[in-house]
Amino acid sequence: MSLALTEKQTREIEAFCQIARENGAAISLRELIRLAAIDASERVLEGAFQSDSHLRSKFLLESGFVLERSLVPQGEARQDVEQEMQKRERARTNLGKASRFGKMFVNGTVLVSVSGANSYLSAREDEDIDFFCVTRTNGMWAFMLKTLILARIHRLANRDVPELCFSCVMDERWANQAFSGRQPPIFARDALTARVIGGNGAYHGLIRKASWMEGYFPVFYGMRLRETTPGPADESQTEASRKEGSVVLNSLLYHVLGSFLRLKSWALNRKLAKAARRSSIFKTKIGEGHYIYESVRYRNLGAIYEELVEETAGRGRTGPEALTDQKENDGQEKDEGMVKVITTGRKSSLPHIAKIRFVLSDGAYLVMGAGLKSDWFLNALTSKSARVRDGRSLLAVTCEEFLDERKVRQLFAEKYGTDVLDAWYSGPEIRSLKLTPIGFPSQAKKGPQA
């Protein structure tokens, strides 16, 4: 049996390989089949790779993994696969440690699961263990206080356990609302990849509510529904965690503990900025029913997913969920004072998307970045061209370094304030670019060029 890949499938394969690379990982043929909804075996897909001159020129296959030719020195493909296998084994070990810790507080909690790199089975040596949890309604901040104390004690008693991070915690009411309404594709991918420690029935119920996920990942969505079909024990645990917490206590802890975590996040971001680890700087979203933080790298990956959905919308995918609701997203970048800059990778030739702040001066976009430490900045300087998505408009731009640093910083301070300027754009590596539009803007949602 042979397989001829469609244009949509080829683009999705390239994008998923890029996403894996951004995470410092390699992707397998089995994972591509699941994510891109390819109706074929691994052997058949391997044959399709070899038959497709475009994919064959960009990627090589080794032991079931897809590797980028430009990033693998000749003769070292096997070594790269061995390193990937080590990351996966490390992630499995971390999942075991997370499970032992999670069982300490699973009773009375709606859902406890592992998210992040460990759930993707790609853990670096210094990888944290990230948790995604759902608590009783009005019980989230009591849960946060309890688990942060337990995490500290657990790490003091077990020095081999990585840092334990509660990167996404919601109460049940907030979670039901979040999963019922359409979310970005990266939300779907993370939710479907989560490794459940406790609350299998609740997890199944949440993803069943999120039928919109099927439009992004139809095979993966169906597989996770089948894998998590709840049994009697799951249903009894779910019922046991339904009792709501105290509104007064939750509100009090939110103001006290939430203020502490905001301050701690601010201090950590300052530390990351000084260390030039800008992709790790994170934005914290805190409310009485949720605590979520998203790093710059996570948001950049989210932009890649969104761009992929827009490019492939209508090209072979069926069903009412196949199209992203563009009305909800149109103008979002303008509302947030940000644009998407789409560059071409100087090594991979794949699209690289960064969501960044900007100011306008004489009809051009002035932007700042970490100079030689920033991929998108280097891509723009190398090719001298890029695309800017500003709300609904997509503009082709020329790129050149802008040397009047004082002017750029003054305009950024006026638009965003000195706190943002100091937190994000301080340090000797910061450099500026001038992006000058050429031609007429097109509509970003109409075609594959977005």
VMD Tcl script that draws the C-alpha trace (Angstrom):
set ca {
  {0.00 0.00 0.00}
  {1.33 3.46 -0.93}
  {0.36 6.88 0.31}
  {0.47 10.22 -1.49}
  {0.51 13.01 1.07}
  {-1.78 15.98 0.47}
  {-0.56 19.57 0.57}
  {-2.30 20.00 3.92}
  {-0.69 16.92 5.41}
  {2.75 17.99 4.18}
  {2.34 21.42 5.77}
  {1.13 19.89 9.03}
  {4.10 17.51 9.13}
  {6.50 20.43 8.67}
  {4.75 22.45 11.38}
  {4.66 19.62 13.93}
  {8.35 18.97 13.30}
  {9.03 22.67 13.87}
  {7.03 22.63 17.10}
  {8.97 19.60 18.32}
  {12.25 21.34 17.46}
  {11.19 24.47 19.37}
  {10.69 22.19 22.37}
  {14.12 20.64 21.90}
  {12.59 17.30 20.92}
  {12.16 14.99 17.95}
  {8.81 13.72 16.74}
  {8.04 10.14 15.77}
  {6.10 8.80 12.79}
  {3.51 7.39 15.21}
  {2.95 10.86 16.73}
  {2.59 12.44 13.28}
  {-0.07 9.89 12.33}
  {-2.00 10.77 15.47}
  {-1.65 14.55 15.20}
  {-2.10 15.05 11.45}
  {-4.90 12.45 11.16}
  {-2.99 10.40 8.56}
  {-4.77 7.12 7.79}
  {-1.69 4.94 7.40}
  {0.75 2.74 9.29}
  {4.23 3.91 10.26}
  {5.73 1.81 7.45}
  {3.40 3.36 4.87}
  {4.12 6.89 6.12}
  {7.85 6.18 5.96}
  {7.38 5.22 2.32}
  {5.45 8.45 1.68}
  {8.36 10.44 3.12}
  {10.79 8.71 0.79}
  {8.50 9.33 -2.20}
  {8.01 13.04 -1.46}
  {11.03 14.97 -2.77}
  {10.21 18.05 -0.66}
  {10.03 16.14 2.65}
  {12.97 13.95 1.69}
  {15.13 17.05 1.13}
  {14.26 18.50 4.56}
  {14.02 15.45 6.82}
  {15.64 12.11 7.37}
  {14.13 9.11 9.16}
  {15.97 7.16 11.81}
  {14.44 4.41 13.98}
  {10.92 5.79 13.58}
  {11.88 9.43 14.33}
  {11.80 12.39 11.97}
  {14.97 14.51 12.08}
  {15.76 17.77 10.29}
  {18.67 17.27 7.91}
  {20.05 20.76 8.49}
  {20.36 20.13 12.23}
  {21.89 16.66 12.17}
  {25.61 16.34 11.30}
  {26.32 13.63 8.79}
  {26.49 10.22 10.39}
  {25.08 11.36 13.75}
  {21.38 10.58 13.25}
  {21.58 7.52 15.48}
  {23.17 9.59 18.24}
  {20.32 12.13 18.04}
  {17.77 9.32 18.38}
  {19.62 7.93 21.41}
  {19.48 11.37 23.04}
  {15.76 11.55 22.32}
  {15.25 8.13 23.87}
  {17.11 9.32 26.97}
  {14.73 12.31 27.22}
  {11.75 9.99 26.96}
  {13.09 7.63 29.61}
  {13.81 10.62 31.88}
  {10.24 11.84 31.35}
  {8.84 8.41 32.29}
  {10.93 8.46 35.45}
  {9.61 11.95 36.25}
  {6.04 10.78 35.65}
  {6.57 8.06 38.25}
  {7.86 10.62 40.75}
  {4.94 12.94 39.94}
  {2.47 10.11 40.47}
  {3.87 9.31 43.92}
  {3.67 12.96 44.92}
  {0.24 13.55 43.33}
  {-1.35 10.72 45.29}
  {-0.67 12.73 48.45}
  {-3.41 15.21 47.57}
  {-5.57 13.45 44.98}
  {-8.37 12.72 47.50}
  {-10.88 15.55 47.46}
  {-9.43 16.97 44.24}
  {-11.39 16.75 40.99}
  {-8.39 16.13 38.70}
  {-4.63 15.78 39.14}
  {-2.46 15.35 36.04}
  {1.00 16.07 34.66}
  {1.40 18.52 31.78}
  {4.32 20.14 29.99}
  {7.44 18.45 28.64}
  {7.07 15.35 30.80}
  {3.59 14.65 29.45}
  {5.08 14.96 25.94}
  {7.81 12.46 26.99}
  {10.65 14.88 26.27}
  {12.37 15.96 29.48}
  {15.70 17.75 29.66}
  {18.01 17.05 32.58}
  {16.81 20.16 34.45}
  {13.13 19.80 33.45}
  {10.51 20.81 36.04}
  {7.44 18.66 36.64}
  {4.36 20.69 35.69}
  {0.92 19.87 37.08}
  {-2.50 20.58 35.62}
  {-5.13 20.29 38.37}
  {-8.84 20.94 38.76}
  {-10.14 21.55 42.29}
  {-13.54 21.87 43.88}
  {-15.36 25.08 43.10}
  {-14.28 27.75 45.62}
  {-11.58 25.42 46.87}
  {-8.71 26.34 44.59}
  {-6.68 28.58 46.87}
  {-6.91 26.21 49.82}
  {-5.61 23.56 47.42}
  {-2.77 25.88 46.32}
  {-1.71 26.55 49.90}
  {-1.76 22.85 50.77}
  {0.11 21.65 47.67}
  {2.78 24.36 47.74}
  {3.62 23.38 51.32}
  {3.58 19.67 50.44}
  {5.76 20.28 47.38}
  {8.35 22.08 49.48}
  {8.44 19.32 52.11}
  {8.53 16.60 49.44}
  {11.52 18.14 47.69}
  {13.42 18.59 50.95}
  {12.85 14.92 51.71}
  {13.56 13.73 48.14}
  {16.51 15.58 46.65}
  {16.31 13.63 43.39}
  {12.83 15.01 42.61}
  {12.78 17.88 40.06}
  {11.13 21.22 40.82}
  {7.37 20.74 41.25}
  {5.34 23.47 39.50}
  {1.59 24.02 39.56}
  {1.52 25.78 36.22}
  {-2.20 25.39 35.48}
  {-4.77 25.08 38.27}
  {-8.51 25.75 37.92}
  {-11.54 25.18 40.05}
  {-14.30 23.04 38.56}
  {-16.58 25.92 37.57}
  {-13.75 27.73 35.77}
  {-12.58 24.50 34.09}
  {-16.06 23.68 32.78}
  {-16.29 27.12 31.22}
  {-12.78 26.90 29.74}
  {-13.30 23.47 28.17}
  {-16.84 24.18 26.92}
  {-15.82 27.21 24.84}
  {-13.44 27.10 21.88}
  {-9.80 27.59 22.86}
  {-6.58 27.90 20.84}
  {-5.13 24.69 19.35}
  {-2.20 24.63 21.79}
  {-4.74 24.41 24.65}
  {-6.23 21.35 22.96}
  {-2.85 19.71 22.38}
  {-1.76 20.25 26.00}
  {-5.08 19.06 27.41}
  {-5.11 15.90 25.29}
  {-1.47 15.14 26.15}
  {-1.97 15.47 29.94}
  {-1.07 12.35 31.97}
  {-3.83 11.71 34.52}
  {-2.80 10.72 38.06}
  {-6.23 10.96 39.66}
  {-9.69 11.97 38.46}
  {-9.92 9.99 35.22}
  {-13.70 10.39 35.13}
  {-13.47 14.16 35.53}
  {-10.82 14.36 32.80}
  {-13.01 12.33 30.44}
  {-15.94 14.64 31.19}
  {-13.90 17.76 30.44}
  {-12.61 16.60 27.07}
  {-16.08 15.31 26.16}
  {-17.37 18.85 26.76}
  {-14.55 20.12 24.51}
  {-15.82 18.58 21.27}
  {-14.24 21.54 19.43}
  {-10.86 19.80 20.00}
  {-11.86 17.21 17.40}
  {-11.58 19.90 14.72}
  {-7.90 20.35 15.53}
  {-6.84 16.76 16.29}
  {-9.61 14.32 15.26}
  {-7.63 11.08 15.68}
  {-5.94 12.15 18.92}
  {-9.24 13.39 20.38}
  {-11.07 10.15 19.65}
  {-8.19 8.11 21.03}
  {-8.14 10.03 24.33}
  {-11.91 9.68 24.74}
  {-11.59 5.91 24.34}
  {-8.57 5.66 26.65}
  {-10.22 7.57 29.50}
  {-13.67 6.01 29.55}
  {-14.50 6.19 33.29}
  {-15.14 3.14 35.44}
  {-17.14 2.86 38.71}
  {-14.14 3.90 40.83}
  {-13.66 7.02 38.74}
  {-17.33 7.99 39.08}
  {-17.32 7.56 42.86}
  {-14.15 9.67 43.19}
  {-15.69 12.40 41.01}
  {-18.82 12.48 43.16}
  {-16.70 12.67 46.34}
  {-15.00 15.84 45.11}
  {-18.18 17.71 44.11}
  {-18.77 19.55 47.40}
  {-17.92 23.22 47.00}
  {-15.42 24.99 49.23}
  {-15.87 28.14 51.29}
  {-16.33 31.33 49.26}
  {-14.97 33.48 52.10}
  {-11.87 31.35 52.74}
  {-11.15 31.05 49.01}
  {-11.38 34.82 48.54}
  {-9.16 35.50 51.56}
  {-6.47 33.06 50.43}
  {-6.66 34.42 46.88}
  {-5.80 37.93 48.06}
  {-3.04 36.80 50.43}
  {-1.43 33.89 48.59}
  {-2.19 35.34 45.16}
  {-0.37 38.56 46.05}
  {2.63 36.55 47.24}
  {2.73 34.52 44.02}
  {2.47 37.67 41.89}
  {5.45 39.14 43.73}
  {7.39 35.88 43.43}
  {6.64 35.72 39.69}
  {7.79 39.31 39.19}
  {11.08 38.60 41.00}
  {11.67 35.42 39.02}
  {10.98 37.17 35.72}
  {13.51 39.85 36.63}
  {16.04 37.13 37.32}
  {15.30 35.41 34.00}
  {15.60 38.70 32.12}
  {19.01 39.43 33.65}
  {20.15 35.93 32.68}
  {18.95 36.59 29.09}
  {16.55 33.62 29.33}
  {13.75 35.53 27.66}
  {11.94 32.52 26.27}
  {11.41 31.36 29.88}
  {9.89 34.66 31.07}
  {6.25 34.04 31.85}
  {2.96 35.83 32.20}
  {0.83 34.91 35.21}
  {-2.97 34.80 35.05}
  {-4.50 34.74 38.52}
  {-8.10 34.84 39.66}
  {-10.26 33.36 42.41}
  {-10.88 30.30 40.22}
  {-7.64 29.91 38.28}
  {-3.85 30.15 38.43}
  {-2.04 29.80 35.09}
  {1.31 30.90 33.83}
  {2.48 30.95 30.21}
  {6.07 31.45 29.12}
  {7.20 33.39 26.06}
  {8.16 30.09 24.45}
  {4.68 28.71 25.13}
  {3.03 31.75 23.54}
  {5.33 31.50 20.50}
  {4.37 27.85 20.11}
  {0.72 28.88 20.40}
  {1.23 31.32 17.52}
  {2.70 28.53 15.37}
  {-0.32 26.32 16.08}
  {-2.74 29.12 15.23}
  {-0.91 29.89 12.01}
  {-1.02 26.22 11.07}
  {-4.77 26.06 11.66}
  {-5.33 29.12 9.48}
  {-3.12 27.78 6.70}
  {-4.76 24.36 6.59}
  {-8.38 25.46 7.21}
  {-10.57 24.15 4.43}
  {-7.82 22.02 2.86}
  {-9.13 18.52 3.34}
  {-10.49 18.64 6.88}
  {-14.21 18.02 7.26}
  {-16.91 18.80 9.77}
  {-18.23 21.98 11.40}
  {-15.22 22.17 13.71}
  {-12.70 22.34 10.84}
  {-12.52 26.13 10.72}
  {-11.18 28.39 13.43}
  {-13.64 31.04 14.55}
  {-11.75 33.98 13.07}
  {-14.28 36.50 14.31}
  {-13.10 35.87 17.85}
  {-9.44 36.28 16.89}
  {-9.57 39.14 14.37}
  {-7.95 42.24 15.83}
  {-6.65 40.42 18.89}
  {-3.07 41.52 18.25}
  {-4.15 45.15 18.03}
  {-6.13 44.89 21.25}
  {-3.07 43.54 23.05}
  {-0.69 46.05 21.43}
  {1.20 43.24 19.71}
  {1.74 41.87 16.21}
  {2.93 38.54 14.84}
  {6.20 38.65 12.91}
  {6.56 35.68 10.56}
  {10.12 34.97 9.45}
  {11.68 32.12 7.52}
  {14.11 29.96 9.49}
  {17.64 30.63 8.28}
  {18.52 26.94 8.75}
  {15.23 25.05 8.62}
  {13.45 27.22 5.98}
  {10.29 26.72 8.06}
  {8.04 29.59 9.19}
  {8.98 31.02 12.59}
  {6.31 33.08 14.32}
  {6.93 35.50 17.17}
  {4.29 37.61 18.88}
  {5.97 40.87 19.84}
  {5.37 44.45 20.93}
  {5.88 47.29 18.49}
  {5.64 51.02 17.93}
  {4.88 52.83 14.69}
  {7.16 55.53 13.32}
  {6.90 57.10 9.85}
  {4.75 54.23 8.62}
  {7.19 51.51 9.78}
  {7.09 49.06 12.68}
  {9.90 49.47 15.19}
  {10.50 46.35 17.30}
  {13.05 45.19 19.85}
  {14.50 41.77 20.55}
  {17.40 39.90 22.08}
  {19.56 40.46 19.01}
  {21.91 37.58 18.23}
  {20.23 35.45 20.93}
  {16.82 35.64 19.26}
  {15.89 33.28 16.40}
  {13.25 35.51 14.83}
  {15.57 38.54 15.01}
  {18.40 36.64 13.29}
  {15.98 35.24 10.69}
  {14.78 38.76 9.82}
  {18.32 40.12 9.56}
  {19.44 37.20 7.39}
  {16.59 37.30 4.86}
  {15.97 41.09 5.05}
  {12.26 40.32 4.76}
  {9.33 39.05 6.80}
  {5.58 39.25 7.14}
  {3.68 41.12 9.82}
  {0.20 40.11 10.86}
  {-1.47 43.13 12.43}
  {-5.07 42.28 13.32}
  {-6.70 41.10 10.09}
  {-4.01 42.53 7.82}
  {-0.97 40.64 6.57}
  {1.85 42.83 5.32}
  {5.10 41.99 3.58}
  {7.94 44.02 5.13}
  {11.60 44.69 4.60}
  {13.84 44.31 7.65}
  {16.83 46.39 8.64}
  {18.55 47.12 11.91}
  {17.46 50.41 13.49}
  {20.32 52.12 15.29}
  {18.54 55.01 17.05}
  {18.11 53.11 20.31}
  {17.10 56.18 22.31}
  {14.16 56.89 20.00}
  {12.89 53.32 20.12}
  {13.09 53.10 23.90}
  {11.34 56.44 24.30}
  {8.47 55.34 22.05}
  {8.18 51.98 23.84}
  {8.13 53.69 27.24}
  {5.35 56.03 26.07}
  {3.26 53.14 24.74}
  {3.90 50.35 27.26}
  {5.35 52.08 30.34}
  {8.78 51.92 31.93}
  {7.98 48.74 33.92}
  {7.53 46.74 30.71}
  {10.56 48.40 29.16}
  {12.80 47.55 32.11}
  {11.47 44.01 32.54}
  {11.63 42.95 28.89}
  {14.06 45.22 27.07}
  {17.07 45.78 29.32}
  {20.54 44.41 28.79}
  {23.37 44.88 26.30}
  {21.99 42.25 23.89}
  {18.82 44.24 23.09}
  {18.72 45.49 19.50}
  {16.07 47.10 17.31}
  {14.64 46.39 13.87}
  {12.74 48.57 11.44}
  {10.04 46.69 9.52}
  {8.88 48.71 6.52}
  {5.69 47.56 4.74}
  {5.86 47.05 0.98}
  {2.89 46.79 -1.36}
  {-0.69 46.51 -0.11}
  {-1.88 44.48 2.88}
  {-3.82 41.26 2.33}
  {-6.43 39.64 4.57}
  {-4.69 37.21 6.91}
  {-7.53 34.72 7.10}
  {-8.17 34.17 3.40}
  {-5.34 31.93 2.34}
  {-2.41 29.75 3.20}
  {0.04 32.61 3.30}
  {-1.10 33.68 6.79}
}
mol new
graphics top color blue
foreach p $ca { graphics top sphere $p radius 0.5 }
foreach p [lrange $ca 0 end-1] q [lrange $ca 1 end] { graphics top cylinder $p $q radius 0.2 }
display resetview
